[in-house]
Amino acid sequence: MRFRLLSELLRLIYPPFCVHCDDLLVGDERHLCTVCASQIAWATPGTNPGNLLESRLAGRIPFEAAAVLMIFRQK
């Protein structure tokens, strides 16, 4: 009960914003607003040609292969 009250008080003082678009989060939204979350798609083979993830990790850590599960494309 106390934690929930403190949490709600902090939410009034420091309202949460979307980490991508900085819009105010409402309801059960956490970290991303509904609009930004709806722009995330499951990656399918061939969706990520050139595999940007592998190129960003190359030389930093040893790995065999890298794959993404979701892709966010800003509209």
PDB file of N, CA, C, O and CB in Angstrom:
ATOM      1  N   MET A   1       0.830  -1.195   0.000  1.00  0.00           N
ATOM      2  CA  MET A   1       0.000   0.000   0.000  1.00  0.00           C
ATOM      3  C   MET A   1       0.874   1.259   0.000  1.00  0.00           C
ATOM      4  O   MET A   1       0.656   2.178  -0.789  1.00  0.00           O
ATOM      5  CB  MET A   1      -0.944  -0.002   1.217  1.00  0.00           C
ATOM      6  N   ARG A   2       1.865   1.284   0.897  1.00  0.00           N
ATOM      7  CA  ARG A   2       2.744   2.448   0.973  1.00  0.00           C
ATOM      8  C   ARG A   2       3.552   2.624  -0.304  1.00  0.00           C
ATOM      9  O   ARG A   2       3.733   3.740  -0.789  1.00  0.00           O
ATOM     10  CB  ARG A   2       3.680   2.325   2.166  1.00  0.00           C
ATOM     11  N   PHE A   3       4.042   1.496  -0.848  1.00  0.00           N
ATOM     12  CA  PHE A   3       4.834   1.562  -2.073  1.00  0.00           C
ATOM     13  C   PHE A   3       4.002   2.113  -3.224  1.00  0.00           C
ATOM     14  O   PHE A   3       4.490   2.927  -4.007  1.00  0.00           O
ATOM     15  CB  PHE A   3       5.384   0.177  -2.432  1.00  0.00           C
ATOM     16  N   ARG A   4       2.747   1.675  -3.332  1.00  0.00           N
ATOM     17  CA  ARG A   4       1.874   2.151  -4.402  1.00  0.00           C
ATOM     18  C   ARG A   4       1.599   3.652  -4.251  1.00  0.00           C
ATOM     19  O   ARG A   4       1.600   4.390  -5.235  1.00  0.00           O
ATOM     20  CB  ARG A   4       0.548   1.361  -4.405  1.00  0.00           C
ATOM     21  N   LEU A   5       1.370   4.088  -3.031  1.00  0.00           N
ATOM     22  CA  LEU A   5       1.133   5.504  -2.770  1.00  0.00           C
ATOM     23  C   LEU A   5       2.366   6.329  -3.136  1.00  0.00           C
ATOM     24  O   LEU A   5       2.254   7.378  -3.770  1.00  0.00           O
ATOM     25  CB  LEU A   5       0.758   5.724  -1.293  1.00  0.00           C
ATOM     26  N   LEU A   6       3.540   5.850  -2.732  1.00  0.00           N
ATOM     27  CA  LEU A   6       4.778   6.535  -3.067  1.00  0.00           C
ATOM     28  C   LEU A   6       5.004   6.549  -4.577  1.00  0.00           C
ATOM     29  O   LEU A   6       5.433   7.557  -5.139  1.00  0.00           O
ATOM     30  CB  LEU A   6       5.959   5.871  -2.360  1.00  0.00           C
ATOM     31  N   SER A   7       4.716   5.436  -5.220  1.00  0.00           N
ATOM     32  CA  SER A   7       4.872   5.334  -6.665  1.00  0.00           C
ATOM     33  C   SER A   7       3.966   6.325  -7.392  1.00  0.00           C
ATOM     34  O   SER A   7       4.402   6.990  -8.332  1.00  0.00           O
ATOM     35  CB  SER A   7       4.573   3.912  -7.129  1.00  0.00           C
ATOM     36  N   GLU A   8       2.727   6.425  -6.967  1.00  0.00           N
ATOM     37  CA  GLU A   8       1.783   7.366  -7.584  1.00  0.00           C
ATOM     38  C   GLU A   8       2.188   8.818  -7.324  1.00  0.00           C
ATOM     39  O   GLU A   8       2.021   9.674  -8.193  1.00  0.00           O
ATOM     40  CB  GLU A   8       0.364   7.118  -7.053  1.00  0.00           C
ATOM     41  N   LEU A   9       2.713   9.092  -6.148  1.00  0.00           N
ATOM     42  CA  LEU A   9       3.183  10.437  -5.832  1.00  0.00           C
ATOM     43  C   LEU A   9       4.376  10.806  -6.719  1.00  0.00           C
ATOM     44  O   LEU A   9       4.439  11.914  -7.250  1.00  0.00           O
ATOM     45  CB  LEU A   9       3.567  10.538  -4.339  1.00  0.00           C
ATOM     46  N   LEU A  10       5.307   9.889  -6.873  1.00  0.00           N
ATOM     47  CA  LEU A  10       6.449  10.141  -7.747  1.00  0.00           C
ATOM     48  C   LEU A  10       6.012  10.327  -9.194  1.00  0.00           C
ATOM     49  O   LEU A  10       6.598  11.125  -9.926  1.00  0.00           O
ATOM     50  CB  LEU A  10       7.453   8.998  -7.650  1.00  0.00           C
ATOM     51  N   ARG A  11       4.983   9.592  -9.605  1.00  0.00           N
ATOM     52  CA  ARG A  11       4.472   9.716 -10.972  1.00  0.00           C
ATOM     53  C   ARG A  11       3.875  11.109 -11.207  1.00  0.00           C
ATOM     54  O   ARG A  11       3.953  11.641 -12.315  1.00  0.00           O
ATOM     55  CB  ARG A  11       3.411   8.627 -11.249  1.00  0.00           C
ATOM     56  N   LEU A  12       3.282  11.693 -10.165  1.00  0.00           N
ATOM     57  CA  LEU A  12       2.755  13.059 -10.286  1.00  0.00           C
ATOM     58  C   LEU A  12       3.882  14.089 -10.383  1.00  0.00           C
ATOM     59  O   LEU A  12       3.800  15.042 -11.157  1.00  0.00           O
ATOM     60  CB  LEU A  12       1.851  13.387  -9.090  1.00  0.00           C
ATOM     61  N   ILE A  13       4.931  13.884  -9.588  1.00  0.00           N
ATOM     62  CA  ILE A  13       6.045  14.823  -9.565  1.00  0.00           C
ATOM     63  C   ILE A  13       6.936  14.653 -10.797  1.00  0.00           C
ATOM     64  O   ILE A  13       7.344  15.632 -11.422  1.00  0.00           O
ATOM     65  CB  ILE A  13       6.868  14.637  -8.286  1.00  0.00           C
ATOM     66  N   TYR A  14       7.232  13.389 -11.137  1.00  0.00           N
ATOM     67  CA  TYR A  14       8.079  13.067 -12.283  1.00  0.00           C
ATOM     68  C   TYR A  14       7.299  12.169 -13.239  1.00  0.00           C
ATOM     69  O   TYR A  14       7.465  10.950 -13.207  1.00  0.00           O
ATOM     70  CB  TYR A  14       9.403  12.376 -11.827  1.00  0.00           C
ATOM     71  N   PRO A  15       6.464  12.739 -14.076  1.00  0.00           N
ATOM     72  CA  PRO A  15       5.658  11.913 -14.975  1.00  0.00           C
ATOM     73  C   PRO A  15       6.548  11.159 -15.967  1.00  0.00           C
ATOM     74  O   PRO A  15       7.566  11.684 -16.418  1.00  0.00           O
ATOM     75  CB  PRO A  15       4.637  12.783 -15.732  1.00  0.00           C
ATOM     76  N   PRO A  16       6.162   9.933 -16.300  1.00  0.00           N
ATOM     77  CA  PRO A  16       6.974   9.131 -17.217  1.00  0.00           C
ATOM     78  C   PRO A  16       6.755   9.544 -18.673  1.00  0.00           C
ATOM     79  O   PRO A  16       5.639   9.868 -19.080  1.00  0.00           O
ATOM     80  CB  PRO A  16       6.652   7.645 -17.045  1.00  0.00           C
ATOM     81  N   PHE A  17       7.825   9.526 -19.436  1.00  0.00           N
ATOM     82  CA  PHE A  17       7.761   9.859 -20.852  1.00  0.00           C
ATOM     83  C   PHE A  17       8.299   8.711 -21.682  1.00  0.00           C
ATOM     84  O   PHE A  17       9.130   7.931 -21.215  1.00  0.00           O
ATOM     85  CB  PHE A  17       8.544  11.144 -21.146  1.00  0.00           C
ATOM     86  N   CYS A  18       7.826   8.609 -22.901  1.00  0.00           N
ATOM     87  CA  CYS A  18       8.277   7.594 -23.846  1.00  0.00           C
ATOM     88  C   CYS A  18       9.767   7.804 -24.114  1.00  0.00           C
ATOM     89  O   CYS A  18      10.202   8.928 -24.362  1.00  0.00           O
ATOM     90  CB  CYS A  18       7.453   7.653 -25.173  1.00  0.00           C
ATOM     91  N   VAL A  19      10.543   6.730 -24.065  1.00  0.00           N
ATOM     92  CA  VAL A  19      11.986   6.850 -24.270  1.00  0.00           C
ATOM     93  C   VAL A  19      12.332   7.157 -25.722  1.00  0.00           C
ATOM     94  O   VAL A  19      13.464   7.537 -26.022  1.00  0.00           O
ATOM     95  CB  VAL A  19      12.684   5.573 -23.836  1.00  0.00           C
ATOM     96  N   HIS A  20      11.379   6.997 -26.613  1.00  0.00           N
ATOM     97  CA  HIS A  20      11.665   7.275 -28.015  1.00  0.00           C
ATOM     98  C   HIS A  20      11.161   8.642 -28.461  1.00  0.00           C
ATOM     99  O   HIS A  20      11.929   9.429 -29.016  1.00  0.00           O
ATOM    100  CB  HIS A  20      11.054   6.208 -28.879  1.00  0.00           C
ATOM    101  N   CYS A  21       9.887   8.936 -28.229  1.00  0.00           N
ATOM    102  CA  CYS A  21       9.301  10.179 -28.766  1.00  0.00           C
ATOM    103  C   CYS A  21       9.074  11.253 -27.703  1.00  0.00           C
ATOM    104  O   CYS A  21       8.684  12.372 -28.036  1.00  0.00           O
ATOM    105  CB  CYS A  21       7.985   9.869 -29.443  1.00  0.00           C
ATOM    106  N   ASP A  22       9.309  10.936 -26.442  1.00  0.00           N
ATOM    107  CA  ASP A  22       9.135  11.877 -25.326  1.00  0.00           C
ATOM    108  C   ASP A  22       7.691  12.283 -25.065  1.00  0.00           C
ATOM    109  O   ASP A  22       7.463  13.276 -24.374  1.00  0.00           O
ATOM    110  CB  ASP A  22       9.938  13.104 -25.583  1.00  0.00           C
ATOM    111  N   ASP A  23       6.707  11.557 -25.590  1.00  0.00           N
ATOM    112  CA  ASP A  23       5.308  11.807 -25.238  1.00  0.00           C
ATOM    113  C   ASP A  23       5.042  11.273 -23.835  1.00  0.00           C
ATOM    114  O   ASP A  23       5.701  10.336 -23.383  1.00  0.00           O
ATOM    115  CB  ASP A  23       4.342  11.150 -26.271  1.00  0.00           C
ATOM    116  N   LEU A  24       4.091  11.862 -23.165  1.00  0.00           N
ATOM    117  CA  LEU A  24       3.715  11.431 -21.822  1.00  0.00           C
ATOM    118  C   LEU A  24       3.108  10.035 -21.876  1.00  0.00           C
ATOM    119  O   LEU A  24       2.235   9.771 -22.703  1.00  0.00           O
ATOM    120  CB  LEU A  24       2.723  12.428 -21.184  1.00  0.00           C
ATOM    121  N   LEU A  25       3.560   9.140 -21.003  1.00  0.00           N
ATOM    122  CA  LEU A  25       3.002   7.792 -20.930  1.00  0.00           C
ATOM    123  C   LEU A  25       1.732   7.818 -20.086  1.00  0.00           C
ATOM    124  O   LEU A  25       1.672   8.502 -19.064  1.00  0.00           O
ATOM    125  CB  LEU A  25       4.036   6.791 -20.340  1.00  0.00           C
ATOM    126  N   VAL A  26       0.728   7.077 -20.512  1.00  0.00           N
ATOM    127  CA  VAL A  26      -0.540   7.031 -19.795  1.00  0.00           C
ATOM    128  C   VAL A  26      -0.926   5.584 -19.524  1.00  0.00           C
ATOM    129  O   VAL A  26      -0.450   4.667 -20.193  1.00  0.00           O
ATOM    130  CB  VAL A  26      -1.648   7.747 -20.594  1.00  0.00           C
ATOM    131  N   GLY A  27      -1.785   5.391 -18.545  1.00  0.00           N
ATOM    132  CA  GLY A  27      -2.303   4.061 -18.238  1.00  0.00           C
ATOM    133  C   GLY A  27      -1.206   3.076 -17.891  1.00  0.00           C
ATOM    134  O   GLY A  27      -0.365   3.337 -17.030  1.00  0.00           O
ATOM    135  N   ASP A  28      -1.223   1.925 -18.580  1.00  0.00           N
ATOM    136  CA  ASP A  28      -0.253   0.863 -18.315  1.00  0.00           C
ATOM    137  C   ASP A  28       0.992   0.952 -19.184  1.00  0.00           C
ATOM    138  O   ASP A  28       1.797   0.021 -19.192  1.00  0.00           O
ATOM    139  CB  ASP A  28      -0.899  -0.473 -18.515  1.00  0.00           C
ATOM    140  N   GLU A  29       1.170   2.037 -19.910  1.00  0.00           N
ATOM    141  CA  GLU A  29       2.351   2.173 -20.759  1.00  0.00           C
ATOM    142  C   GLU A  29       3.606   2.264 -19.891  1.00  0.00           C
ATOM    143  O   GLU A  29       3.637   2.967 -18.881  1.00  0.00           O
ATOM    144  CB  GLU A  29       2.231   3.419 -21.674  1.00  0.00           C
ATOM    145  N   ARG A  30       4.628   1.539 -20.312  1.00  0.00           N
ATOM    146  CA  ARG A  30       5.909   1.585 -19.608  1.00  0.00           C
ATOM    147  C   ARG A  30       7.008   1.711 -20.644  1.00  0.00           C
ATOM    148  O   ARG A  30       7.072   0.905 -21.573  1.00  0.00           O
ATOM    149  CB  ARG A  30       6.122   0.320 -18.712  1.00  0.00           C
ATOM    150  N   HIS A  31       7.844   2.668 -20.511  1.00  0.00           N
ATOM    151  CA  HIS A  31       9.007   2.914 -21.365  1.00  0.00           C
ATOM    152  C   HIS A  31       8.649   3.429 -22.755  1.00  0.00           C
ATOM    153  O   HIS A  31       9.217   4.429 -23.194  1.00  0.00           O
ATOM    154  CB  HIS A  31       9.803   1.655 -21.498  1.00  0.00           C
ATOM    155  N   LEU A  32       7.721   2.774 -23.464  1.00  0.00           N
ATOM    156  CA  LEU A  32       7.312   3.191 -24.803  1.00  0.00           C
ATOM    157  C   LEU A  32       5.826   3.491 -24.816  1.00  0.00           C
ATOM    158  O   LEU A  32       5.038   2.801 -24.169  1.00  0.00           O
ATOM    159  CB  LEU A  32       7.653   2.110 -25.848  1.00  0.00           C
ATOM    160  N   CYS A  33       5.442   4.533 -25.563  1.00  0.00           N
ATOM    161  CA  CYS A  33       4.016   4.814 -25.716  1.00  0.00           C
ATOM    162  C   CYS A  33       3.417   3.793 -26.693  1.00  0.00           C
ATOM    163  O   CYS A  33       4.150   3.065 -27.362  1.00  0.00           O
ATOM    164  CB  CYS A  33       3.781   6.285 -26.221  1.00  0.00           C
ATOM    165  N   THR A  34       2.121   3.747 -26.766  1.00  0.00           N
ATOM    166  CA  THR A  34       1.427   2.788 -27.625  1.00  0.00           C
ATOM    167  C   THR A  34       1.788   2.985 -29.090  1.00  0.00           C
ATOM    168  O   THR A  34       1.942   2.008 -29.823  1.00  0.00           O
ATOM    169  CB  THR A  34      -0.078   2.910 -27.443  1.00  0.00           C
ATOM    170  N   VAL A  35       1.924   4.227 -29.523  1.00  0.00           N
ATOM    171  CA  VAL A  35       2.257   4.514 -30.924  1.00  0.00           C
ATOM    172  C   VAL A  35       3.634   3.955 -31.266  1.00  0.00           C
ATOM    173  O   VAL A  35       3.787   3.276 -32.281  1.00  0.00           O
ATOM    174  CB  VAL A  35       2.215   6.037 -31.196  1.00  0.00           C
ATOM    175  N   CYS A  36       4.635   4.227 -30.438  1.00  0.00           N
ATOM    176  CA  CYS A  36       5.983   3.723 -30.701  1.00  0.00           C
ATOM    177  C   CYS A  36       6.039   2.202 -30.596  1.00  0.00           C
ATOM    178  O   CYS A  36       6.696   1.548 -31.406  1.00  0.00           O
ATOM    179  CB  CYS A  36       6.983   4.350 -29.729  1.00  0.00           C
ATOM    180  N   ALA A  37       5.357   1.641 -29.608  1.00  0.00           N
ATOM    181  CA  ALA A  37       5.347   0.186 -29.455  1.00  0.00           C
ATOM    182  C   ALA A  37       4.699  -0.495 -30.657  1.00  0.00           C
ATOM    183  O   ALA A  37       5.083  -1.608 -31.017  1.00  0.00           O
ATOM    184  CB  ALA A  37       4.612  -0.208 -28.173  1.00  0.00           C
ATOM    185  N   SER A  38       3.723   0.159 -31.279  1.00  0.00           N
ATOM    186  CA  SER A  38       3.060  -0.446 -32.437  1.00  0.00           C
ATOM    187  C   SER A  38       3.945  -0.452 -33.671  1.00  0.00           C
ATOM    188  O   SER A  38       3.646  -1.153 -34.638  1.00  0.00           O
ATOM    189  CB  SER A  38       1.773   0.289 -32.741  1.00  0.00           C
ATOM    190  N   GLN A  39       5.029   0.316 -33.659  1.00  0.00           N
ATOM    191  CA  GLN A  39       5.942   0.366 -34.796  1.00  0.00           C
ATOM    192  C   GLN A  39       7.038  -0.690 -34.730  1.00  0.00           C
ATOM    193  O   GLN A  39       7.862  -0.779 -35.640  1.00  0.00           O
ATOM    194  CB  GLN A  39       6.566   1.728 -34.885  1.00  0.00           C
ATOM    195  N   ILE A  40       7.059  -1.486 -33.673  1.00  0.00           N
ATOM    196  CA  ILE A  40       8.055  -2.547 -33.543  1.00  0.00           C
ATOM    197  C   ILE A  40       7.499  -3.807 -34.204  1.00  0.00           C
ATOM    198  O   ILE A  40       6.396  -4.251 -33.885  1.00  0.00           O
ATOM    199  CB  ILE A  40       8.418  -2.811 -32.037  1.00  0.00           C
ATOM    200  N   ALA A  41       8.262  -4.367 -35.115  1.00  0.00           N
ATOM    201  CA  ALA A  41       7.816  -5.558 -35.839  1.00  0.00           C
ATOM    202  C   ALA A  41       8.770  -6.717 -35.559  1.00  0.00           C
ATOM    203  O   ALA A  41       9.961  -6.509 -35.325  1.00  0.00           O
ATOM    204  CB  ALA A  41       7.731  -5.277 -37.364  1.00  0.00           C
ATOM    205  N   TRP A  42       8.236  -7.940 -35.586  1.00  0.00           N
ATOM    206  CA  TRP A  42       9.073  -9.122 -35.452  1.00  0.00           C
ATOM    207  C   TRP A  42       9.931  -9.235 -36.697  1.00  0.00           C
ATOM    208  O   TRP A  42       9.442  -9.065 -37.814  1.00  0.00           O
ATOM    209  CB  TRP A  42       8.219 -10.406 -35.237  1.00  0.00           C
ATOM    210  N   ALA A  43      11.189  -9.519 -36.507  1.00  0.00           N
ATOM    211  CA  ALA A  43      12.106  -9.679 -37.632  1.00  0.00           C
ATOM    212  C   ALA A  43      11.910 -11.066 -38.240  1.00  0.00           C
ATOM    213  O   ALA A  43      11.736 -12.053 -37.524  1.00  0.00           O
ATOM    214  CB  ALA A  43      13.585  -9.473 -37.183  1.00  0.00           C
ATOM    215  N   THR A  44      11.942 -11.123 -39.528  1.00  0.00           N
ATOM    216  CA  THR A  44      11.880 -12.400 -40.238  1.00  0.00           C
ATOM    217  C   THR A  44      13.160 -12.547 -41.037  1.00  0.00           C
ATOM    218  O   THR A  44      13.796 -11.543 -41.358  1.00  0.00           O
ATOM    219  CB  THR A  44      10.618 -12.489 -41.167  1.00  0.00           C
ATOM    220  N   PRO A  45      13.556 -13.764 -41.368  1.00  0.00           N
ATOM    221  CA  PRO A  45      14.777 -13.936 -42.155  1.00  0.00           C
ATOM    222  C   PRO A  45      14.707 -13.109 -43.434  1.00  0.00           C
ATOM    223  O   PRO A  45      13.702 -13.123 -44.145  1.00  0.00           O
ATOM    224  CB  PRO A  45      15.001 -15.422 -42.492  1.00  0.00           C
ATOM    225  N   GLY A  46      15.778 -12.397 -43.709  1.00  0.00           N
ATOM    226  CA  GLY A  46      15.821 -11.559 -44.899  1.00  0.00           C
ATOM    227  C   GLY A  46      15.335 -10.140 -44.666  1.00  0.00           C
ATOM    228  O   GLY A  46      15.423  -9.305 -45.566  1.00  0.00           O
ATOM    229  N   THR A  47      14.822  -9.850 -43.471  1.00  0.00           N
ATOM    230  CA  THR A  47      14.328  -8.500 -43.184  1.00  0.00           C
ATOM    231  C   THR A  47      15.477  -7.546 -42.907  1.00  0.00           C
ATOM    232  O   THR A  47      15.343  -6.333 -43.074  1.00  0.00           O
ATOM    233  CB  THR A  47      13.368  -8.520 -41.992  1.00  0.00           C
ATOM    234  N   ASN A  48      16.595  -8.093 -42.486  1.00  0.00           N
ATOM    235  CA  ASN A  48      17.721  -7.274 -42.067  1.00  0.00           C
ATOM    236  C   ASN A  48      18.947  -7.577 -42.934  1.00  0.00           C
ATOM    237  O   ASN A  48      19.924  -8.130 -42.431  1.00  0.00           O
ATOM    238  CB  ASN A  48      18.037  -7.512 -40.576  1.00  0.00           C
ATOM    239  N   PRO A  49      18.918  -7.230 -44.217  1.00  0.00           N
ATOM    240  CA  PRO A  49      20.064  -7.519 -45.073  1.00  0.00           C
ATOM    241  C   PRO A  49      21.308  -6.767 -44.612  1.00  0.00           C
ATOM    242  O   PRO A  49      21.230  -5.605 -44.212  1.00  0.00           O
ATOM    243  CB  PRO A  49      19.744  -7.162 -46.520  1.00  0.00           C
ATOM    244  N   GLY A  50      22.441  -7.432 -44.673  1.00  0.00           N
ATOM    245  CA  GLY A  50      23.680  -6.806 -44.217  1.00  0.00           C
ATOM    246  C   GLY A  50      23.883  -6.924 -42.724  1.00  0.00           C
ATOM    247  O   GLY A  50      24.969  -6.614 -42.233  1.00  0.00           O
ATOM    248  N   ASN A  51      22.892  -7.355 -41.993  1.00  0.00           N
ATOM    249  CA  ASN A  51      22.911  -7.547 -40.549  1.00  0.00           C
ATOM    250  C   ASN A  51      23.721  -6.477 -39.817  1.00  0.00           C
ATOM    251  O   ASN A  51      24.886  -6.685 -39.477  1.00  0.00           O
ATOM    252  CB  ASN A  51      23.466  -8.908 -40.228  1.00  0.00           C
ATOM    253  N   LEU A  52      23.101  -5.362 -39.589  1.00  0.00           N
ATOM    254  CA  LEU A  52      23.712  -4.228 -38.901  1.00  0.00           C
ATOM    255  C   LEU A  52      24.208  -4.617 -37.514  1.00  0.00           C
ATOM    256  O   LEU A  52      25.220  -4.092 -37.050  1.00  0.00           O
ATOM    257  CB  LEU A  52      22.718  -3.077 -38.795  1.00  0.00           C
ATOM    258  N   LEU A  53      23.510  -5.529 -36.849  1.00  0.00           N
ATOM    259  CA  LEU A  53      23.919  -5.959 -35.519  1.00  0.00           C
ATOM    260  C   LEU A  53      25.290  -6.614 -35.570  1.00  0.00           C
ATOM    261  O   LEU A  53      26.150  -6.314 -34.742  1.00  0.00           O
ATOM    262  CB  LEU A  53      22.890  -6.923 -34.923  1.00  0.00           C
ATOM    263  N   GLU A  54      25.506  -7.509 -36.534  1.00  0.00           N
ATOM    264  CA  GLU A  54      26.814  -8.166 -36.656  1.00  0.00           C
ATOM    265  C   GLU A  54      27.913  -7.139 -36.923  1.00  0.00           C
ATOM    266  O   GLU A  54      28.999  -7.235 -36.353  1.00  0.00           O
ATOM    267  CB  GLU A  54      26.787  -9.220 -37.785  1.00  0.00           C
ATOM    268  N   SER A  55      27.642  -6.171 -37.775  1.00  0.00           N
ATOM    269  CA  SER A  55      28.668  -5.170 -38.086  1.00  0.00           C
ATOM    270  C   SER A  55      28.986  -4.286 -36.879  1.00  0.00           C
ATOM    271  O   SER A  55      30.121  -3.835 -36.729  1.00  0.00           O
ATOM    272  CB  SER A  55      28.215  -4.300 -39.259  1.00  0.00           C
ATOM    273  N   ARG A  56      28.006  -4.036 -36.026  1.00  0.00           N
ATOM    274  CA  ARG A  56      28.257  -3.214 -34.828  1.00  0.00           C
ATOM    275  C   ARG A  56      29.016  -3.985 -33.757  1.00  0.00           C
ATOM    276  O   ARG A  56      29.772  -3.393 -32.987  1.00  0.00           O
ATOM    277  CB  ARG A  56      26.938  -2.704 -34.250  1.00  0.00           C
ATOM    278  N   LEU A  57      28.823  -5.291 -33.702  1.00  0.00           N
ATOM    279  CA  LEU A  57      29.501  -6.105 -32.693  1.00  0.00           C
ATOM    280  C   LEU A  57      30.881  -6.575 -33.145  1.00  0.00           C
ATOM    281  O   LEU A  57      31.707  -6.935 -32.306  1.00  0.00           O
ATOM    282  CB  LEU A  57      28.649  -7.305 -32.344  1.00  0.00           C
ATOM    283  N   ALA A  58      31.148  -6.579 -34.440  1.00  0.00           N
ATOM    284  CA  ALA A  58      32.403  -7.099 -34.982  1.00  0.00           C
ATOM    285  C   ALA A  58      33.606  -6.424 -34.339  1.00  0.00           C
ATOM    286  O   ALA A  58      33.705  -5.197 -34.313  1.00  0.00           O
ATOM    287  CB  ALA A  58      32.446  -6.909 -36.497  1.00  0.00           C
ATOM    288  N   GLY A  59      34.511  -7.237 -33.825  1.00  0.00           N
ATOM    289  CA  GLY A  59      35.731  -6.723 -33.208  1.00  0.00           C
ATOM    290  C   GLY A  59      35.579  -6.314 -31.755  1.00  0.00           C
ATOM    291  O   GLY A  59      36.579  -6.111 -31.067  1.00  0.00           O
ATOM    292  N   ARG A  60      34.367  -6.189 -31.279  1.00  0.00           N
ATOM    293  CA  ARG A  60      34.151  -5.795 -29.882  1.00  0.00           C
ATOM    294  C   ARG A  60      34.095  -7.005 -28.961  1.00  0.00           C
ATOM    295  O   ARG A  60      34.703  -7.018 -27.891  1.00  0.00           O
ATOM    296  CB  ARG A  60      32.862  -4.987 -29.751  1.00  0.00           C
ATOM    297  N   ILE A  61      33.363  -8.011 -29.390  1.00  0.00           N
ATOM    298  CA  ILE A  61      33.250  -9.239 -28.605  1.00  0.00           C
ATOM    299  C   ILE A  61      33.313 -10.419 -29.566  1.00  0.00           C
ATOM    300  O   ILE A  61      32.902 -10.298 -30.720  1.00  0.00           O
ATOM    301  CB  ILE A  61      31.924  -9.263 -27.764  1.00  0.00           C
ATOM    302  N   PRO A  62      33.825 -11.562 -29.103  1.00  0.00           N
ATOM    303  CA  PRO A  62      33.844 -12.730 -29.984  1.00  0.00           C
ATOM    304  C   PRO A  62      32.429 -13.318 -30.100  1.00  0.00           C
ATOM    305  O   PRO A  62      31.742 -13.478 -29.091  1.00  0.00           O
ATOM    306  CB  PRO A  62      34.842 -13.803 -29.452  1.00  0.00           C
ATOM    307  N   PHE A  63      31.999 -13.636 -31.310  1.00  0.00           N
ATOM    308  CA  PHE A  63      30.688 -14.247 -31.521  1.00  0.00           C
ATOM    309  C   PHE A  63      30.693 -15.011 -32.839  1.00  0.00           C
ATOM    310  O   PHE A  63      31.515 -14.752 -33.718  1.00  0.00           O
ATOM    311  CB  PHE A  63      29.565 -13.175 -31.513  1.00  0.00           C
ATOM    312  N   GLU A  64      29.780 -15.937 -32.962  1.00  0.00           N
ATOM    313  CA  GLU A  64      29.632 -16.726 -34.195  1.00  0.00           C
ATOM    314  C   GLU A  64      28.669 -16.042 -35.154  1.00  0.00           C
ATOM    315  O   GLU A  64      28.958 -15.912 -36.344  1.00  0.00           O
ATOM    316  CB  GLU A  64      29.136 -18.153 -33.875  1.00  0.00           C
ATOM    317  N   ALA A  65      27.539 -15.611 -34.644  1.00  0.00           N
ATOM    318  CA  ALA A  65      26.523 -14.955 -35.462  1.00  0.00           C
ATOM    319  C   ALA A  65      25.642 -14.114 -34.545  1.00  0.00           C
ATOM    320  O   ALA A  65      25.579 -14.349 -33.338  1.00  0.00           O
ATOM    321  CB  ALA A  65      25.672 -16.000 -36.261  1.00  0.00           C
ATOM    322  N   ALA A  66      24.970 -13.143 -35.125  1.00  0.00           N
ATOM    323  CA  ALA A  66      24.069 -12.292 -34.355  1.00  0.00           C
ATOM    324  C   ALA A  66      22.748 -12.183 -35.110  1.00  0.00           C
ATOM    325  O   ALA A  66      22.722 -12.159 -36.341  1.00  0.00           O
ATOM    326  CB  ALA A  66      24.694 -10.879 -34.107  1.00  0.00           C
ATOM    327  N   ALA A  67      21.676 -12.120 -34.370  1.00  0.00           N
ATOM    328  CA  ALA A  67      20.351 -12.002 -34.991  1.00  0.00           C
ATOM    329  C   ALA A  67      19.497 -11.068 -34.149  1.00  0.00           C
ATOM    330  O   ALA A  67      19.717 -10.919 -32.947  1.00  0.00           O
ATOM    331  CB  ALA A  67      19.664 -13.399 -35.137  1.00  0.00           C
ATOM    332  N   VAL A  68      18.532 -10.450 -34.787  1.00  0.00           N
ATOM    333  CA  VAL A  68      17.603  -9.576 -34.083  1.00  0.00           C
ATOM    334  C   VAL A  68      16.237 -10.245 -34.035  1.00  0.00           C
ATOM    335  O   VAL A  68      15.866 -10.986 -34.945  1.00  0.00           O
ATOM    336  CB  VAL A  68      17.516  -8.183 -34.766  1.00  0.00           C
ATOM    337  N   LEU A  69      15.499  -9.979 -32.976  1.00  0.00           N
ATOM    338  CA  LEU A  69      14.143 -10.510 -32.852  1.00  0.00           C
ATOM    339  C   LEU A  69      13.097  -9.514 -33.313  1.00  0.00           C
ATOM    340  O   LEU A  69      12.064  -9.886 -33.870  1.00  0.00           O
ATOM    341  CB  LEU A  69      13.867 -10.910 -31.422  1.00  0.00           C
ATOM    342  N   MET A  70      13.383  -8.233 -33.071  1.00  0.00           N
ATOM    343  CA  MET A  70      12.426  -7.188 -33.422  1.00  0.00           C
ATOM    344  C   MET A  70      13.169  -6.037 -34.084  1.00  0.00           C
ATOM    345  O   MET A  70      14.339  -5.785 -33.796  1.00  0.00           O
ATOM    346  CB  MET A  70      11.648  -6.695 -32.170  1.00  0.00           C
ATOM    347  N   ILE A  71      12.473  -5.347 -34.969  1.00  0.00           N
ATOM    348  CA  ILE A  71      13.054  -4.213 -35.672  1.00  0.00           C
ATOM    349  C   ILE A  71      12.146  -3.014 -35.474  1.00  0.00           C
ATOM    350  O   ILE A  71      10.930  -3.105 -35.649  1.00  0.00           O
ATOM    351  CB  ILE A  71      13.252  -4.522 -37.184  1.00  0.00           C
ATOM    352  N   PHE A  72      12.745  -1.888 -35.107  1.00  0.00           N
ATOM    353  CA  PHE A  72      11.975  -0.659 -34.928  1.00  0.00           C
ATOM    354  C   PHE A  72      12.356   0.279 -36.042  1.00  0.00           C
ATOM    355  O   PHE A  72      13.522   0.648 -36.179  1.00  0.00           O
ATOM    356  CB  PHE A  72      12.228  -0.008 -33.531  1.00  0.00           C
ATOM    357  N   ARG A  73      11.388   0.667 -36.836  1.00  0.00           N
ATOM    358  CA  ARG A  73      11.622   1.631 -37.903  1.00  0.00           C
ATOM    359  C   ARG A  73      10.756   2.860 -37.645  1.00  0.00           C
ATOM    360  O   ARG A  73       9.530   2.776 -37.584  1.00  0.00           O
ATOM    361  CB  ARG A  73      11.314   1.010 -39.302  1.00  0.00           C
ATOM    362  N   GLN A  74      11.415   3.986 -37.499  1.00  0.00           N
ATOM    363  CA  GLN A  74      10.673   5.211 -37.244  1.00  0.00           C
ATOM    364  C   GLN A  74      10.026   5.681 -38.538  1.00  0.00           C
ATOM    365  O   GLN A  74      10.672   5.757 -39.583  1.00  0.00           O
ATOM    366  CB  GLN A  74      11.596   6.309 -36.658  1.00  0.00           C
ATOM    367  N   LYS A  75       8.721   5.998 -38.445  1.00  0.00           N
ATOM    368  CA  LYS A  75       7.986   6.438 -39.628  1.00  0.00           C
ATOM    369  C   LYS A  75       8.071   7.922 -39.786  1.00  0.00           C
ATOM    370  O   LYS A  75       7.509   8.476 -40.731  1.00  0.00           O
ATOM    371  CB  LYS A  75       6.540   6.013 -39.557  1.00  0.00           C
TER     372      LYS A  75
END
